[in-house]
Amino acid sequence: MLCLQSCQPVPRGEDLRAPMDVYQEAVCYLESHHVPVVVEAEPDILEEDVFQEEAVSCFLSPLQAESIDFPDTPTLCSPEEMLERRLVVLKGILESEEVYLRELEALLMPMKALRASAGTSQPVLSSRQVQTVFYQVPELRDMHQSFYSGLKDRLSAYCQTHPSPGEEREMNHPGFELIVGDLFLKMVNQIGLYGGFIGNYEEAVEIVRKCTQSDPRFRTLAESMMSNNGADKARTKYTFEALLYKPLDRVTKTTLVLRDLLKTTPVEHKDYVALQETLRLSRSFLSGVNESSHCKREVTLSHGLRRQLMRDSFVVDVSEGDRSLRHLFLYTDLLLCTRFKHATKGKQDQYRFCWYLPLAGLKLRWVADQEPSCDTNLRLHTIRTKMYLLRQQLQQQAKGYRGLHLAARSRKKLEQMELMLLTHSPLYRLELHSPSDKSHTLLFSSLYELEEWREAIHKLTTDNIETVPPDLLTLTSACVKLRMTQQPPLQSSNAVEDKEALCGTLSVAIHSACGLQQPTCVYVCVEVDGYEFYNKQAQTHSSVHSLNPHWDQELCFQVDGAQNLRVLCVGQSDGQDEAVLGKTTLKLESKSLTERWRRRTLQLGQVEVTLSLKYNPHPLEPPSSATQQQPVFCVPIETVAQQEGVLVPHVVRCCVEEVERRGMAEVGIYRISGTTSEISMLKAAFNSNLREAVTRLRSAEVNAVSGVLKLYFRELPEPLIPTELFQSLARMLDIQDMDSRLVSMLSLLQSCPDANRHTFLYLLRHLQRVSERQDINKMSLLNLATVFGPSLLRPPVAGLGHDGPAVDISQEVVVQVQVVFSYLQCNNLPEAQISVPYDTDAEDATTHITNRLCVDAITTSRTRLKLGGKKKGFSTAGATNH
């Protein structure tokens, strides 16, 4: 005797068979095979829908997928009875597959003829239309043909060997020998093919409908497609559109079929864990289809108006300091926040009302939340570490019954850890304020997702909204049917792991941006997806006010399962909130990413951002606790440059930019010191957090900014101009001919390490620009050389490998000042390279830069100095436009 429960209905269009019809067919089928059936009514199934459903495309209803919890295993039946039912279910699946394959063959029958006519002068469909109409259908046919053949062979072999179960009991029952779980798991691992078909479905149907109306030849074909009905040679007539719907109808039933099969499989059976995993993958796939579908759901209001669902997802709601994971629904006239309750056995998923806000007059504001406390960081680190270990276990667990069973447990724990992280890690706050003084705060871990929500809400609030008081009970109850997002966005819930997903180190170098409408302080935010063992987001420092900001800042991510890169450009106007100026998503493909830098230009609305990418695949180390930024003061400049991936350290560039923005007209700039406390505060900020340091730099007194730059050079362990060059440069000061002296000094400069040389050239050009305003700021080249000379050049210390004559203090100062003064008088300094080229390997880049500057600097200096080296004008080609 077989007990059947009526299935939870899956929403359909009016041309589909009702769920009860499918259920009745199953009853008839079982009775025809002499299997007694007892029908149990489902107590919580509603007799009527919450609202009347329109006769619309199937895309206006979600593809039904249950919660991620696995179903309870029936225990009222003996294993022998369950195995008998299981055999009946498997035979029913085989027959269903045979019918489905005939339908796919009927759909593909006209494909060759239509493709051939596309190359003629009077095509029925163009080549592109043929490709669209039959997209993924051959692949689906091949996938199901392979599954059907495998299942048929195993059932045939089993039935020949065991024509009847006999009197065997428990584990000796022959049903335990019938293994099919691997076939179902293999098929579901390819279920992603349906994703492409579903995404293409509406366009394919639209082509069929238009061509049916406009072309009599296609109409004849579309309205009379035939499918053979097996051995009886009868034929069934279909329309083209009806056949196109068959794959969509098929995939929506996958979860229900697998659930029935799992219910008739004893826990002791070798198939049980494999089928359990197959069911999880199937549910996750259908959930993902729901989430990616951009369909619009509607509910009828009492006034006859239509309230349409525009967007929904899981967010973190903050109430009195407590964080809670909530499901947020955006309708055309209101925001509804609900608490999701997983279905218990025999019941539907449910939602509980939390709060709602009308969109009329709603004000939005987003801000970055405060940095989490040390305790919070420690807890988050503990969660990430546990997630990493569980992930390693999943990758190492063996196949087979025991391995799959352990994998299911590990995956469940991983999902729980991800939920905890999803609740406690978000840092971006979206504040909602209504005219009735009601306010709510939502938290997001992704600025990209927050901006999508903000844009969607803002677009609706700008329209003339007629607020209709909602029936909260009806509206909340309808969420189960309306929702487009079935589950929280958990990486561990992905149906199939993409082998192309990135695992290793992804480096992103942000170069510059253009296309700004007005000078603005701008920073770039970069986000990656995948497992959140490590930080998945990083930002550049804020630029100075500019139409064409430059950063040349490298951001590194440790990634596992990354497939997408999100880039946002954020503007910071004085006295105003930050605003996202543009955003985009870049698909990460391991085939196109290598350990060599590749430059890309991305369009973020009206803003263009230039960046470079490189990827180094490798096994990941366990996540470390939140590491502090390495200090930059009192550290060799080569070390700092290597840490930052640049040739001119950010502290130098940021201070120079700020001085050039608002200090060029400051009398005594670089000669007058700022306050010691403010300089110390800025130094500490640069040593711990570059973004915070740049923010403080914007509001600091300009003499404090210049003081930080001088302090940085003064506290270098080794001077910017290496100590071993002191004596050689001192001797070159004796060369009377200025042109010859500069040629020699520039030639000697090529022996400096790259970071030293380019930072020195960058500083010289800046000081030359400062001296151009000496009529206002009173800082001539000699004054600037006097200030910087002792910091940039130092004599060797006696007894530390120095065998030359001792240098007295007066001579030392003269040499320091005159050397810097001589370089400042050079009107044709080589260009300063701020960062290594990002279109080649690092080693090649170093060699390339050294050789080019060595040749160009000497040649240029000799040629131009002979033509007039003492002219006031000089090239600014090497200066950066910040």
N, C-alpha and C positions, 0 to 999 in steps of 0.2 A: 504493500500500500504506500502510495506517495502522497506526502502532505505538501500542498502548494499554498503559498501566500500570494495575494494579488500584489503585483509590482507597483512601485511608486511611479506615477505617470511621468513620461518624458514629454515636454511641450512639443507640439508639432503644428504645422500649418493645416488648413482644413482638408487638403488633398491627401493627407497621410492617414494610415489606419490608426484608429484609436488604440491606446495601450490595452484596453480591455479586450479588443479584438485579438491582439497578439496573444494575450493571456488565454483567451478562449481557444485559440488554435492550439496552444500548448496542451491544454486539458484534453482536447479531442485527439491529439496525437498520442498522448500517453494511454488514453483509453483504448485507442485502436491497437495498441501493442499489449493489451490486456494487463495494464498496470493500474491497480485501484488508485483512485484519487480522492482525497478528502480536502475540500476547499476551506481554508481558514480565512476569515475576513480580517483585513488590516484595520485595527481600531482607530488609528489616527489619520487615515486617509480622508481628506475633505471631500464631501460629496459634490461641492461646487468650487470652482476656482474663486480666488479672492476677488478677481475682477474678470470681466468678460474679455476674452482674447480675440484680437482682430485676425481676420484671415490674411495673414501676411507671410512673407518669406520666412523660411525656417531660421534664418539668421536673426530674427527678432526674438528668438527664445534661446536660452543657453543650452549648450550640449550638456546634458545632465551628468554630473559626477558627484559621487557621495563624498563624505568626509574621509580623511586619510586613515581613520581607524579601520582595522581589519574586522570583518564580520566574525561574530561568535560561531564556533563550530557546533552544529547540532549534536546533541548527546542522547536524544530520545530513541534513536535507531541504533541497531547493532551494526558493526562494521560490514557484515555480510549484506544487510539490507541496503546500506549506503552504497556499497560497490555495485549492487544490481541497478540501483537508480543511476549511478555514475555511468554505467555502460549505456543506459538508455539516453542519457544526456549527450554522451559522446556521439552516439549514432545520429541523434537529432542535429548536432553541430555539423556532422559530416554531410548529411542531406542538405542542410542549409547552405553549406559551402558550395555544394554542387550546383544548386540553383543560382547562387550569387555569381559563380564563374560563368554560367551560361548568359547571365545578364551582362556581365562585362564583355564577353565575346560579342554579343549582339551590339553593344555600344561601340566596339572597336571595328565592327564589320565595314562600315562605310569610310573608315579613315584613309585607307590606301587610295580609294577612288577620289575622295575629296582632295587629298594631297596631290594626286596626279593632275586633277583639273586646275589646281592653283597655278600651274605653269602654262596654262593655255590663255588664249586671248579673251575667253569668256569664263572666268573661274566662278564656281559656285561660292567658294570661300577663298580668301587670300591665304597665303602660307602662314602668316601670323595668326589669322583667325583659326586655322586648323590646329596650330600648335596650342592655342589657348583653349579651344574646346576639348581637346583630348589630353590636356596637361596631366601627367602622372598616372593616367589610366592604364597604359601598358605595364608600368612598373607595379601598380596595384594588382593587375591580373597575374603577373609573374610571382609576386609574393604569395598570393592566395593559392595559386596553382601548386607551389612548392609545399605549402602547409597542407593542402588537401591531399596531395599524393602521399606525404609522410603519414598523415593520420589514417588514410585509407589502408595503407600497407600494414600498419600496426594493428588496426582493428581486424583486418582480414586474417592476419597471422594469429591473432588471439582467438578469434572465433573458430578457426580451423583446429587449433590445439585444444581449446576448451569450449566445446559446443554448449555445455551447461555447467553451472557452478557446482553441481553435485552436493555432497554433504560436508565439504570442507568448511572449517570455521576459522574465525579470527585471522591470524597472520598466514595461515595455510591456504586461505581463499585465493583462487587463481587471479582474482581481480587485482591483487597486490603486484602481480607480475606485469600488468599492463601499464607501461610508462609512457606518458605523452606530455609531461610538463615541459620538457625541453623544446618540443615543437611549438607550444603556445608561447614560451618565453622568447624563442627565436622570432616568431611572427611579431610579437609586441615590440621587440627591439627594433623592428623596421616600421613601426606604426607612424613614425615621423613623416612617411610618404603622404599620409592623409592630411598632414598640416599644409603641404603645398597645394593639394587638391582643394581643401576647404578655403584657403586664401584666394584661390583662383575661381571658385565656384560661381560667384555672382556675375563675374565678367563673362564666363562661359555661357551661363544661362541667358544673359543679355544678348549675346551674339546669336544664340539659337532662336530667341524670340524675334529679333529684328529680321533675321534672314528668313524665318518662317513667314513673316508678313510680307516681305518685299520680293522674294524669289520663289516662283511656283515650283521650280525644280527641287529646291531645298524643302519646300513645304511638303511635297509628295514623299520625300525621304523621311522627314522628321515625324510625320504622322503615321508611318506604317513600318516601323522597325520590328523585326520578328526575332523570337528566341525559341529554340527547340526545347521541348519538355522531356528530354531523356528518351527512355526506351519506347514510350507510346507514340513517339514521333509527332505528337501534337505540337502546335506552335502557339505561342502567346504574343499578342500584338501590344507594342509599347509605343509611346511617343518618345522622341529624342530627349525631351526635358525630363520625362519620368525616369529614363535610364540614367541620365546624368545625376539624378538624385539618389540613386541606389547606393553609391559608396558613402554618401553622407548619412543615409539612413543606417547603413551597416555599422559604421564606426561608433555611432551613438549607442548601439546595443551591445558593444563589446564588453563593457563593464558588467552589464546585467548577466550576460552569458557566462562570463568568467566567475561571477559571484555564485551562480547556480552550480557550476562545476565544482567550485571549492567547497560548497556546502555538502556535496555528495562525496567528497574525498576525505577519508579518515585521516586524522592527524598522524597516525603511524605510517601512512603511505609515503613512499619516496617522492611522489609528485606534490605533496602538500606544500612544502616550503617554496618550490618553484612556482606553483600556481599562485601562492600568496604574493610572491614578488611580481608575478605577471599582472595580477589584479592591481597592485600598487602602481605599477608603471602605466597601466591603462588609465586609471583614475587621474594620475598626474598629467598625462597627455591631454585628456579631455578638459581638465582644469586649465591647462595652459592655452588651449584653443579658446576657451571662454574668455580668458583674460586678454588675449591678443585681438579678439573680435571687437570691431568698432561699432557694433550694432547699437541701436538706440531702443530702449525699452520704455513702454508707456503704461500708465495706469489711468483709468477713467475716474474723474472726480465727480462729486455729486452735482456739480453745476454743468456737467456735460463737457468740460474742458479736458485737455489731455496734459497730464504731468509726465514728463519724459525723463528717464534716467540718462544722464550724460556721462557719468564717470563714477567708479567706485574702487576702493582699495583699502587695505589694512594700514592704519596709521596709529601713532601713539598719542593718546589723549592725556593731558596733564590736568589734574584736579587736586588742589590743595597740596601740591608737591608730589603727589603719587602718580606714577605712570601706569597706564593700562592700554593694552592692545585692543583697538576698536576697529569696526568695519564702518567706513564713512561712505555715504551715498550722496552724490550731487545730482539733484533734480533741477528742472528748468526754473524753479522758483524758490528752492530751499536746500539747505544742507541737513542731512539726517545722520546722526551718530548712533550706532547700535552696538550691542554686545552679542557676539556670535556664540551660540551654544551648539556643540556637536551633537549629532543624532545619537540617541541610545538605541538599543535593539528594538526594531519594529516601529521606530518613529522617524519623523522628518527632522532635518536640521531646523533650528529655530533662531530667531533674533529677538533680543530684548531692547526696548527703547531706552536710550540714554539722554539725548537732547536733540533739539533742532533749532536752526536759525533761518529766518526768511532772508532771501538774498537782497531784497529791496533795502537800499541804504547801507548794506554791509561794508565795513571798512577792513582792509587787509594790511598787514605789516609783517614783514619777515626779518628776523635778526639771527645772527649766529649765537647760540647759547654759550654760556660761560664754560670754560674748560672744566672737565669733571674733576672732582676731588681725588686725592691720592688713594683713598679707600675705594672709590668707584673705579678708578683705573686698575687697581689691584684685582677687584672682582671681575672686571672685563677681561683682564689678562688671564685669569684662572679659567674663565669660560672658553676663551680662544684656545688655550692650551689643551683643555679637554676635547674640544672639537677637533683639533689637529690630531690627537692620539686616536680618536674614534675614526677619523678619516684614514689614518694609516692602517688601522685594523681592518677596515672595509676593503682596502686595496690588497691586503695580504691574506685575507681569509680564503681558505681552499674552497673548491667547488664541491658539489655533492650535497647530500641532505643536510649533514651537520654544518657544513660551511654556509649554506644558504640560510639555515636557521639562525646561526650566529650573526650573519650579515643583517638579517631582519631586525634583530635586537639592537645591533650597533647603529643601524640607520634610524631606528626609533629614538634612541638616546641622542643622536646627532641632531635630529629635528627639534628635540626639546631644548638642546643647548642653543640652537639657532633662534628659537623663539625667545629665549631669555635675552640673547644678544640684541635681537630686533627690538625688544622692549626697552632696554636700558642703555643702548649706545647712541641713539639719535641726538644730534646737536643743533639742528636747525629748527627754529621756532616760527610757526605761522600763527600770528595772533589775529583773531576774528572779533570785531567789535560791531554790535548791532545798534541801531538808533534807540532801542529800548534799554540800553545800558547793560545788555547781556554780553558777556565776553567768554571766549573759550580759546585755549591754546593747544595747537597740534604740533607734534615733533616729527621730524623726518631725518633719516640718516643720509639721505641723498638730496643735495641742493637741486639737482636736475628734476627729481620727482616733485619736490616742493614747488618749483617754478611751473611745472605742468599743471599742478593743482591751482596755483595762484592765477595762471593765465585762464584756465577754464572758468574759475569763479568770477574773475574780473570781467571776462567777456559777457557773462550772463548779467552781472550787476550793471553793466553799461546800457543794457536794453531796458525798455519800459516794461517792468515786471508787474503783473497783476497778482498780488499775493492772495491765495485762496487758503483759508484755514484748513490744515490737513486733518484727515481722519487718521490719527497717529496709530491706532490699533491696526487698521486696514493697511496703512502704508508700511508699517514695520513687518506685518505678516507677509506682505508681498515681496519683501526683500529676497526671500529664498528663491522666488521665481524670477525676479528681475536681475539679480546679481550677475555681473560679468566676471568678477574675481571670486574664485571658489576657495582659495587657500592663501595664507600669508606667503610672501615671496621667499621661500626657503630653497637654497641651492641643493640641499640634500633630497628634495622632493622631485628633482628633475627626472623625467621619465628615463632618458638614456643619456649617459655621459658622452659628450661630444669629444671624439678623439682629437679634433682640431683645436680644442680649447687650450689656452696657454697655461703652462705650469713652469714657473721659473722667475726670472727678473725681467720686468718690462721697464725700460727707461724712456722717459718723455722729456725732451728738451724744448721748452717754450721760448721761441725767439722774439717775435714781434707781432704787432697787430696794426691794422690800418682800416680806414673806413669810418672812423668816429665822426660824428656830426659836429662835435665841439671838443676843445681840450678838456680832458677828464683824467682823473686818477683811476687807473684800471688794474685789476688783477685777473688772472686766469685760474679757474678751478678745474681740476681733472679728476674724474672718477672712473673706476674699473669695477666690473662685476666679478662673480665667482665667490668662493668660500671666503668668509671674513675672518681668517686666522690673523691677518695683518691689516694695517690701515689700507682702506680702499679709496682714500681721497687725499689729495694734496693740492696746495695752492702756491702760486708764485707770490712774491712780495708785490706791494702796490707800486705802480709807476708814478712818476711825477705827472703834473698836468701836461698833457701832450695830445696831439692828433695822431701821432705815430709812436706809441710806446714800445720800448725794447726791454727785454728781460735777459735773454740767453741764460735761463735758469733751468737746471736739470732736476727732474722729479723722478724718483725710483719707486717701483712697486714690486713687492713679492706677491705673485699671483698664483692661484690654483683654480682652474676652471674658468678663467677669464675669456669672454667672447666679445665684449663690447667696451669701447672707450667713450666716455662722455666728456665733452669739453664745454665749459661755460665761460663767458666773458662778463665780468661784473664791474660796473662803474661806481665810483665813490665821489659824489659831489659835495662841496662844502655845505654843511648845515642840513643835508638831506640824507634820507635813508639810502642804503645801497640798492642798486637795481641791476637785474640781469639784462645785459645789452644784446645777448644772443647766445644760442646754444646749438649743439649738434651732437650726433652719435656717429662713431666710426666703428665699423665691424673689424674685429681683430682676427686676422688669419695667419696661422703659424707659417703657412707656405710663403707668404709675402714679407714676413718679418725675419730678419737675420741679426747677427751680432754686429753688423755694419749699420751705421746711421742711415736712415732714409728720410729725406725732407718731404713734408706734406704741407699744403695750404688748404685750410678748412674754411668753409663759408658758414659763419654764424649769423644768419640774418644779413644785416648790412655790414657787419664787421668781418674782416678776414684775419685769421690767426695762422701764423706760420710756425710749424713745429717740426721736430724730427723724432723718429721712433727707432728703437733697437730692442731686440729680444734675445735673451740668453736662457735657453731651456736647461733646467737642472732640478734634481730632487730638492725639496724645500726643507729647511731646518725648522725645528720647533719655534714658535713665536717667542721672541724675547719680550721682557717687560718694556714699557714705554721708554725708549732711549732718548736722552737729552741731546740736543744739537751740540756738535763738537764746538769748543770755543775757537775764536778766530784771533783774539788778541794774545800776544806773547807766544804765538805759534809760527814756525817757519812759513813764509809766504807760499812756497811750493806745496806744502802740506794742505794749506787752506784752499789753494787753487785746485788741487786734486780732489779734495772733498767736495767742492762745489761744481766740479766739472767745467771750470773756466780758466782763463789766463789772467784776468783782472778780478781780484776778489770783490764780492758784492759790497762789502763795507766801503771799499774805495769808490766804487761806482756810485753807490747811493749817496754818499756824502758829496761827491763832486756834482751829481745831478741837483742836489738840494741847494748847494752854494750857487750854481749857475742859474737856478730858478729864481732865487730871491736875495742873493748876497753879492752880486756883481757890483752893485752901487753902494755897498756898505763901506764906509770909510775905515781903513785899517783892517780889512778882512784878512785873516790869517795872522795878522800882527797882534790884534787885540784878542785876548782869550775870553772864553765864556766862563760861566760859573763852574767850579769844580764839581759840585753836586750833580749838576745836569749832565756834565760830561761823563761822570761815573755811572749815572743811570743809563745813559745811552750805550756805554761800553758793556754794561751788564746785559742789556737787552740784545746787543749783537752777539754776545757770547751764548745766549740761550734760545732766542727765537727771532729769526730774521724778519718775519712778517710784523711782529710786534715792534721791533726796532725801527723799521721803516715807517710804521704808523706814528711812533713817537717823534721820529725825525721831522715829520711834516709840521709839527707844532712846536718844536724846540727853537730856542733863540739861535739865530744863524751863526753867531760866534761860537756857540757850543757845538754846532755841526762841524765848523772848521776845526775846532779844538779836538774833536773825535778823530778826524782824519790825521792831524798831526800826531796825536797820541798813538794811533795805530802804527805809523812808520817808526816812531820813537821807540816803541816797545817790541819791535821785531827782534828775535834772538840774533839774527844776522841781518845787517843793513841791506836795504834794497839794492844798492850797488855793492857787490861782494867786496869784502875786506882785502882780498888778494889783489884787487885792481887799484888800490889806493896809491901805491908808489908809482905805478905806470901812468896813472892819470895826473899825478903831481908832476912827473917829468914832462908830460905833454903840455902843461901850462907854460913851459919855457919856450915852446915853439911860437915865434913871433908872428908868423903869417897866420892870420885867423882862419883862412880857408883850409890851409894844410892842417892846422890844429884840429878843426872840426872833423875833417876826413879821418884823421887818426883816432879821434875819440869815438866817432860813430863806428869805426871798424872794431875797436876794442869792445864796444857795447855788445857785439854779436857773440862774445864768449860768455855772456851772462845766461843763466837759466831762463827758459821761456817766460815763466811767470814774472820773474824780476824785470826782464827786459820790456815786456809789453806793459806791465804796470807802470814802469818808469816813463815810457813813451806816452802813455795815457795821461799821467800826471803832468808831464811837461806841456802837452798841448792845452790842458786845462789852465795851467798857470799862464801860458801865453795869452789865452783869452781873457783871463783876469786882468793882465797888464794892459790890454787894449783899452780898459776903462780907467786907467790910472789917473786921468784928469778928474775923475770923480772919487774913486776909492783910494787914491794916493799910494797905490802899490805898484811900483815899477818892477821890472825884471830883477834888478839888483836887490830890491827889498824882499821880493819873494825868495830869491836865492839865499839871502841871509837867514830867512825864517826856516827854510826847508833843508839847507845844506847839511847842518849837523845831524839831522835825522836820517838823511838818505845815504850818507857816506861817512864811514868811520875808519880811523887808522887801525892797523893790526896791533894787538896787545903784545907787548914785549914778553918774551919767554914762552909764547904759545906758537912755536914753529916759525917765529919771525926773526930772521937773521940780519935784516937791514938796520940802518941807523935809526935811532930813536927820533920821534917827531915831537917837538915841544908844542905846547898847547896853542900858542899864537899862530904857529905855522899850520897846525892842524885846522884851525878855523878858517884860515885864509884859503887853504886847499879845498875844503868842503864847500865854501861859498863860491869860489871861482870855477870849480868844476861844474856845479849846477848852473851857474850864470852863463858859462860857455855853451852848455847844451841848450839853455833857454834862448840863446841868440841865434841858434840854427833855425833858419826859415824853412827848411825842407826836411823836417824830421820824417822818418819812416812812419807808415801807418801803424797804429796800435791795434793788435788783434785782441778783441775782448774775450773770445772763446775759441776753442778748437773747431775747425770745420766739421759740420755734422753730416757730411756726405761721404765719409771715408773712414777707414779704421783709425783708431787713436794713434798707433805707432806711426803709420804713414803720415798722419796729420802733423805730428811733431817734426818729422824730418822735413816735410814740405815747407812748413813755416820757417824753420831755421834757415834752410837753403835760400828761400826766396828773399827773406829779409837781409841775409848776409850779402847777396848780390845786389839787390835793389837799393839798399841803403847807401852803400859805398858809391855805386854808379850815379845815383840821383844826387848825392851830396856833391860829388866832384863836378858834375855837369852844371848844376844850378848855382853852386857857390862861385864858380868862375864867371857865370853870367851876372852875378850881383848878389852875393851872399849877405850883404848888409842892408838889403832893402827891408822896409818895414813889413811888407805883406808876407803872408805865409799860407801854406795849404792847410785847410781844415778837413781834408778828406778822411782823415783817420778819426775825427771826432764823432762820437755817437750822438744821434739826435734823440735825446730822452725826453 
